[in-house]
Amino acid sequence: MAELTALESLIEMGFPRGRAEKALALTGNQGIEAAMDWLMEHEDDPDVDEPLATPLGHVLGREPTSPEQGGPEGTGSAAGEGKPVLSEEERQEQTKRMLELVAQKQREREEREEREALERERQRRKQGQELSAARQRLQEDEMRRAAEERRREKAEELAARQRVREKIERDKAERAKKYGGSVGSQPSPPTEPGPVPSSPSQEPPTKREYDQCRIQVRLPDGTSLTQTFRAREQLAAVRLYVELHRGEEPGGGQDPVQLLSGFPRRAFSEADMERPLQELGLVPSAVLIVAKKCPS
């Protein structure tokens, strides 16, 4: 009888009969409040109106009747059990209480959904902050790697320049040791007299001083190298530049080179390697030829 009263109360509140019976059955007939909780939580389920496979007698807490029990005694006993009839005032009071309970459940559900929405928003903001921090760390790591790469390249460039200077100094020391004496002790070639003016009244032209010299070097394989040097640099700097930039020869070895002037034809000696380009007449530009030199 208690279950029937709960079922009628749910129907009075506007719930479909099948849905009310299902709620009571699935909550174990624990009362209207438990059934209402289930109805509020599952009102959007697609199968909320599908009937249960369990017989209705078990759902509502009644024992199913067999055909043998369907005689006059069984029918009489079932008919003799009548449910209490509620007055109109009692029915309205019960309906009012049920409606208040429905409103309370609705408010609790809305508050719960609001709390869940706030929690989801808090998690979303937290994840956004973590993602922003991770992106900033990644950007800082990339900037640090780029700075380290620039420092490494600069250090390698400085080391390469230092190796070139050291090689020039070693070559100078080896040539000085080989020929005996220092660079300053090498005799300078006699200065050729300048052109004689055609008349006493004609003044000789002023000789222009150049600070740089453009040298083109033709290699034995037909290719050429072009580089600008200072006018006061020694011819050894040109030879070192050729040794560093010429290609590998067949056989893997590199023969020493000898520099020749194009016109007039002239082979530069080891003593000439210590002389400035300006003194050798290679300023402001000149074409040199690289010839293979057999090692002594």
C-alpha positions in Angstrom: 0.0 0.0 0.0 2.9 2.4 0.7 4.2 1.8 -2.8 0.9 2.4 -4.4 0.6 5.7 -2.5 4.1 6.7 -3.8 3.1 5.7 -7.3 -0.1 7.7 -7.2 1.8 10.7 -5.7 4.3 10.7 -8.6 1.5 10.4 -11.1 -0.3 13.3 -9.4 2.9 15.4 -9.8 2.8 14.9 -13.5 5.2 12.0 -14.1 4.1 9.4 -16.6 3.0 6.1 -15.0 5.6 4.0 -16.8 8.4 6.3 -15.8 7.2 6.5 -12.1 6.9 2.7 -11.9 10.4 2.3 -13.3 11.8 4.9 -10.8 10.3 3.1 -7.9 11.5 -0.3 -9.0 15.1 0.8 -9.8 15.4 2.6 -6.4 14.2 -0.5 -4.5 10.9 1.0 -3.5 12.7 3.2 -1.0 10.1 6.0 -1.2 9.1 9.0 -3.2 12.3 11.0 -2.5 14.6 8.3 -3.9 12.3 7.8 -6.9 12.3 11.6 -7.6 16.1 11.7 -7.4 16.3 9.0 -10.0 13.7 10.7 -12.2 15.6 14.0 -12.0 19.0 12.4 -12.8 17.7 10.3 -15.7 15.1 12.6 -17.3 17.3 13.1 -20.3 18.1 9.5 -20.9 16.9 8.2 -24.3 15.6 4.9 -22.7 13.9 6.5 -19.7 10.4 5.5 -20.9 11.3 2.0 -21.9 9.6 -0.6 -19.7 11.5 -3.0 -17.5 11.7 -6.7 -18.3 10.9 -7.6 -14.7 7.2 -8.4 -14.1 5.2 -5.6 -12.6 4.3 -7.6 -9.5 8.0 -7.8 -8.6 8.5 -4.2 -9.4 5.9 -2.9 -7.0 6.7 -5.4 -4.3 3.8 -7.8 -4.9 3.9 -11.5 -5.4 2.7 -12.6 -8.9 -0.5 -14.7 -8.8 -0.6 -18.0 -10.5 -3.6 -19.4 -12.4 -4.2 -21.8 -9.4 -4.5 -18.8 -7.1 -6.9 -17.0 -9.4 -9.9 -18.8 -7.8 -12.7 -17.2 -5.8 -10.6 -17.1 -2.7 -7.7 -15.2 -4.3 -10.0 -12.8 -6.1 -11.9 -12.2 -3.0 -8.9 -11.5 -0.9 -7.5 -9.1 -3.4 -10.7 -7.3 -3.8 -11.1 -7.2 -0.1 -7.9 -5.2 0.3 -8.8 -1.7 -0.5 -6.5 1.3 -0.5 -7.5 4.1 1.9 -9.4 6.9 0.2 -7.8 10.3 0.7 -10.0 13.4 1.1 -9.6 16.3 -1.3 -7.9 18.4 1.4 -5.4 15.6 2.2 -4.7 15.0 -1.5 -4.0 18.7 -2.1 -1.7 18.8 1.0 0.2 15.8 -0.2 0.5 17.2 -3.7 1.8 20.5 -2.3 4.5 18.6 -0.3 5.5 16.7 -3.4 5.8 19.9 -5.5 7.9 21.5 -2.8 10.1 18.4 -2.8 10.4 18.6 -6.6 11.4 22.3 -6.4 14.0 21.5 -3.7 15.5 18.7 -5.8 15.5 21.0 -8.8 17.4 23.6 -6.8 19.9 21.1 -5.6 20.5 19.9 -9.1 21.0 23.4 -10.4 23.4 24.2 -7.5 25.3 20.9 -8.2 25.5 21.7 -12.0 26.7 25.3 -11.2 29.5 23.9 -8.9 30.5 21.4 -11.6 30.6 24.2 -14.2 32.7 26.4 -11.9 35.1 23.5 -11.3 35.4 22.8 -15.1 36.1 26.5 -15.7 38.8 26.4 -13.0 40.4 23.4 -14.5 40.3 25.0 -18.0 42.0 28.1 -16.7 44.6 26.1 -14.9 45.3 24.1 -18.0 45.6 27.3 -20.0 48.1 28.8 -17.5 50.1 25.6 -17.6 50.1 25.6 -21.4 51.2 29.2 -21.5 54.0 28.6 -19.1 55.2 25.6 -21.1 55.1 27.6 -24.3 57.1 30.4 -22.6 59.7 27.9 -21.3 60.0 26.4 -24.8 60.5 29.9 -26.3 63.2 30.7 -23.7 65.0 27.4 -24.4 65.0 28.2 -28.2 66.4 31.7 -27.6 69.1 30.3 -25.3 70.1 27.6 -27.9 70.2 30.3 -30.6 72.5 32.5 -28.4 74.8 29.5 -27.6 74.9 28.7 -31.3 76.0 32.3 -32.2 78.7 32.2 -29.5 80.0 28.9 -30.7 80.1 30.1 -34.4 81.9 33.3 -33.3 84.4 31.3 -31.2 85.1 29.0 -34.2 85.6 32.0 -36.5 88.1 33.5 -34.1 89.9 30.2 -33.7 90.1 29.8 -37.5 91.6 33.3 -37.8 94.1 32.5 -35.1 95.1 29.3 -36.9 95.7 31.3 -40.1 97.9 33.8 -38.2 99.8 31.0 -36.5 100.4 29.3 -39.8 101.8 32.5 -41.4 104.1 32.9 -38.4 105.3 29.3 -38.7 105.9 29.7 -42.4 107.9 32.9 -41.8 110.0 31.2 -39.1 110.7 28.1 -41.3 111.7 30.2 -44.3 114.0 32.4 -42.1 115.6 29.3 -40.7 115.9 27.7 -44.2 117.6 30.7 -45.8 119.4 31.9 -42.7 118.6 35.3 -41.3 115.5 37.2 -40.6 113.1 38.9 -42.9 114.7 42.2 -42.4 118.1 40.9 -43.5 116.9 40.0 -47.0 118.5 42.4 -49.5 116.1 44.6 -51.2 116.2 44.7 -55.0 117.8 47.8 -56.6 115.3 50.5 -57.4 114.9 51.1 -61.1 115.3 54.7 -62.1 112.2 56.5 -63.1 111.5 57.9 -66.5 113.6 61.0 -67.4 111.5 64.0 -68.1 111.5 65.1 -71.7 112.2 68.7 -70.8 113.4 70.6 -67.8 110.2 72.4 -67.5 108.0 69.2 -67.3 107.5 67.9 -63.7 107.2 64.1 -63.1 103.6 62.9 -62.4 102.7 62.3 -58.8 102.7 58.6 -58.0 99.4 57.5 -56.4 99.5 55.4 -53.2 97.2 52.4 -52.9 96.2 50.8 -49.7 94.7 47.6 -51.2 95.6 45.2 -53.9 93.3 42.9 -55.9 95.0 39.7 -56.8 93.6 37.1 -59.3 95.3 33.7 -59.1 94.9 31.2 -61.9 95.2 27.5 -60.8 96.6 24.7 -62.9 93.1 23.2 -63.4 91.9 26.3 -65.2 89.9 27.8 -62.2 90.8 31.0 -60.6 90.7 32.7 -57.1 90.2 36.4 -56.5 90.9 38.1 -53.2 91.8 41.6 -52.0 94.9 42.1 -49.8 96.5 45.0 -48.2 99.2 46.7 -50.2 101.7 46.2 -47.4 101.0 42.5 -46.9 103.7 40.0 -47.9 103.4 37.8 -50.9 103.4 34.8 -48.4 99.9 35.8 -47.5 98.8 35.2 -51.1 100.5 31.9 -51.2 98.9 30.8 -47.9 95.5 31.9 -49.3 96.0 29.7 -52.3 97.1 26.7 -50.2 94.0 27.0 -48.1 91.4 27.5 -50.9 92.7 25.3 -53.7 90.9 22.0 -54.3 92.2 18.6 -53.4 94.5 17.1 -56.1 94.2 13.5 -57.3 96.1 11.2 -55.0 95.2 13.1 -51.8 98.5 15.0 -51.5 99.1 18.8 -51.9 102.2 19.8 -53.6 103.8 23.1 -52.7 103.0 25.9 -55.1 105.1 28.4 -56.9 103.7 31.8 -57.9 104.4 33.3 -61.3 103.5 36.7 -62.7 101.7 36.8 -66.0 103.4 39.6 -67.8 106.3 40.0 -67.8 106.9 36.4 -67.0 108.6 36.0 -63.6 108.9 33.3 -61.0 108.8 34.5 -57.4 111.5 33.1 -55.1 111.3 32.4 -51.4 113.0 35.7 -50.7 110.2 37.4 -52.7 107.6 35.8 -50.3 108.8 38.2 -47.5 108.4 41.3 -49.6 105.3 43.4 -49.6 102.9 43.3 -52.6 103.5 47.0 -53.2 107.2 46.5 -53.4 106.7 43.7 -55.9 104.7 45.9 -58.3 101.5 44.0 -57.7 99.5 47.1 -56.7 96.7 48.0 -57.4 95.9 44.7 -59.2 97.7 41.8 -60.7 97.2 38.3 -62.2 99.3 35.5 -60.8 99.7 31.9 -62.0 100.2 28.9 -59.8 102.6 26.3 -61.2 103.4 23.0 -59.6 106.7 22.9 -57.8 108.5 19.7 -57.3 109.6 19.3 -53.7 113.3 19.4 -53.2 
